[in-house]
Amino acid sequence: MVALPSLSPPPPRPSPSPATPRRRPPPPPPPHATPSHRVRSRPATVVSAASGVTDGYHSTIRSLNSRGRHVPRKSLGQNYMLNSKVNEELVAAAGVEEGDVVLEIGPGTGSLTAALLDAGATVFAVEKDKHMATLVNDRFGSTEQLKIIEEDITKFNVRSHFLPFLEEKSHHRRKYAKVVSNLPFNVSTEVVKLLLPMGDVFSVTVLLLQDETALRFADASIQTPEYRPINVFVNFYSEPEYKFKVERTNFFPQPKVDGAVISFKLKNSGDYPPVNSAFNGKRKMLRKSLQHLCSSSEIEAALANIGLPVTLTLPVLARFSPVVARPSGFSCNNSGDGSSSSPTGHCRWAHIHPAPGKISTPIQLIHPHLVHVVAYKNPRYAATDQSPLSPPLRFSIRRRRPNQSPRGGGDLGFPRPRRRRLPPRHRPLLPSSIPGGLRRVACPKMRPVFCGNLDYDARQSEIERLFSKYGRVERVDMKSGYHGASLLFLDDGLGSTFPA
Ligand SMILES: C[S@@+](CC[C@H](N)C(=O)[O-])C[C@H]1O[C@@H](n2cnc3c(N)ncnc32)[C@H](O)[C@@H]1O
């Protein structure tokens, strides 16, 4: 923890004496962003017209101390920006201009907020730390140009809170907002997952992240071993561009790593290709990534049919998807071509068929935007139908035998915990924990069903209603750590199937 020196009023500098212990804070670090372009020589601290104060080392310390001594919290990623030039570069990277509406995550002491207000933007700021929210409020007073919400961005429903604000500020004309933020490093992936699919609200998202993370997000070459599902996600929803590196000396307290600014130009939701299942694989080798949908030979035949390579790019995936997935309603009645819409009314469901003969292969009911349900094929129906083109199989949630040792969450999309195998009489039946804070099901009849990629508006009650057709839903756990994921506990009764 860093003990902040009190600087109000700043004491006169004592003449240095070897006997006196040094009490003054270290001098301001040489502010240095290393832009890939536009290197301008400017003073380290710039007077903000909106705020009337400078944002540098001393002013940051002063504002942190202004409401009692405030020690930056590591758990909240509180590394404050000391260099106003970096803030200005952030604002410029987002092309913020007069009349723009901007979402800022974590305004902190308000240094970036000041730069945004100076550029003529109206700012909607979400700050988790009560102390910092009050501090920004004090700094800017009551202005029409700024609204501060004290909330955790990862639990915040951006759509329902931000859209009315956007409409009001843009005078009910359809206008895209922007996101500009010096993010706490520890929530960057969550925030990226939250914001990128919102191309109908935001045109561009400019974030100051950990340099390594920014490099990873901006990597568009899928042939490298570092390529991860997050890259598919990022490139699916946006066009990322690495802007410039920000050295760690620009922050207080100084983090252990450098930062970097990255911009994501968001795509409009109407243009997304329906390729959700491709998010599951690390490399986009179709034969492997999609082996749960059809057999390898069928995948290869489909590829040959449309003249595709085995390793995919996003546009190619978009062309391939309809060959293996047929759109259907969620409440499909064995005809497989239902067209009911999702609970939030956005899109249709795509029903993917299981690989022949793979009894416990996860069967994915994939919805381009809403939900991705992993259920398990019931061995009882293994013999009924094997062809991916015939009417859909009947599924049921896989049943766990009452005396079966609790298996890890691997089948549910969570890593399987390592367990020491106990003799049967010692095996803990129920309840036990699996990673992610989820509890095992207490009743052997209750089946956990994992739903991912939930829409931001999706509510617990909607999921409950959706699944209640297939059995008694004991409860729905909305996972906040995972982007839009929930786990629901379903008692489908002995004879019932999923979907019916
Ligand atoms: C890296 S500091 C940036 C502060 C300021 N924007 C600046 O440039 O100096 C991150 C800020 O985000 C806030 N924060 C941390 N976690 C948050 C969360 N989950 N939701 C909203 N704000 C958060 C912290 O309290 C802190 O003020």
PDBQT file of the ligand as one rigid body, heavy atoms in Angstrom, charges set to zero:
ROOT
HETATM    1  C1  LIG A 601      -6.971   3.082 -13.907  1.00  0.00    +0.000 C 
HETATM    2  S1  LIG A 601      -8.010   4.071 -12.885  1.00  0.00    +0.000 S 
HETATM    3  C2  LIG A 601      -8.347   5.360 -14.004  1.00  0.00    +0.000 C 
HETATM    4  C3  LIG A 601      -8.779   6.621 -13.329  1.00  0.00    +0.000 C 
HETATM    5  C4  LIG A 601      -8.878   7.838 -14.234  1.00  0.00    +0.000 C 
HETATM    6  N1  LIG A 601      -9.748   7.623 -15.362  1.00  0.00    +0.000 N 
HETATM    7  C5  LIG A 601      -7.535   8.259 -14.710  1.00  0.00    +0.000 C 
HETATM    8  O1  LIG A 601      -7.313   8.198 -15.932  1.00  0.00    +0.000 OA
HETATM    9  O2  LIG A 601      -6.737   8.641 -13.909  1.00  0.00    +0.000 OA
HETATM   10  C6  LIG A 601      -9.468   3.061 -12.901  1.00  0.00    +0.000 C 
HETATM   11  C7  LIG A 601     -10.703   3.639 -12.245  1.00  0.00    +0.000 C 
HETATM   12  O3  LIG A 601     -11.771   2.711 -12.434  1.00  0.00    +0.000 OA
HETATM   13  C8  LIG A 601     -12.460   2.515 -11.217  1.00  0.00    +0.000 C 
HETATM   14  N2  LIG A 601     -12.986   1.145 -11.256  1.00  0.00    +0.000 N 
HETATM   15  C9  LIG A 601     -12.356   0.004 -10.907  1.00  0.00    +0.000 A 
HETATM   16  N3  LIG A 601     -13.147  -1.054 -11.116  1.00  0.00    +0.000 NA
HETATM   17  C10 LIG A 601     -14.309  -0.572 -11.613  1.00  0.00    +0.000 A 
HETATM   18  C11 LIG A 601     -15.526  -1.167 -12.018  1.00  0.00    +0.000 A 
HETATM   19  N4  LIG A 601     -15.687  -2.484 -11.956  1.00  0.00    +0.000 N 
HETATM   20  N5  LIG A 601     -16.528  -0.384 -12.473  1.00  0.00    +0.000 NA
HETATM   21  C12 LIG A 601     -16.360   0.967 -12.555  1.00  0.00    +0.000 A 
HETATM   22  N6  LIG A 601     -15.226   1.584 -12.177  1.00  0.00    +0.000 NA
HETATM   23  C13 LIG A 601     -14.211   0.843 -11.720  1.00  0.00    +0.000 A 
HETATM   24  C14 LIG A 601     -11.431   2.729 -10.142  1.00  0.00    +0.000 C 
HETATM   25  O4  LIG A 601     -12.037   3.099  -8.917  1.00  0.00    +0.000 OA
HETATM   26  C15 LIG A 601     -10.591   3.835 -10.750  1.00  0.00    +0.000 C 
HETATM   27  O5  LIG A 601     -11.118   5.081 -10.405  1.00  0.00    +0.000 OA
ENDROOT
TORSDOF 0
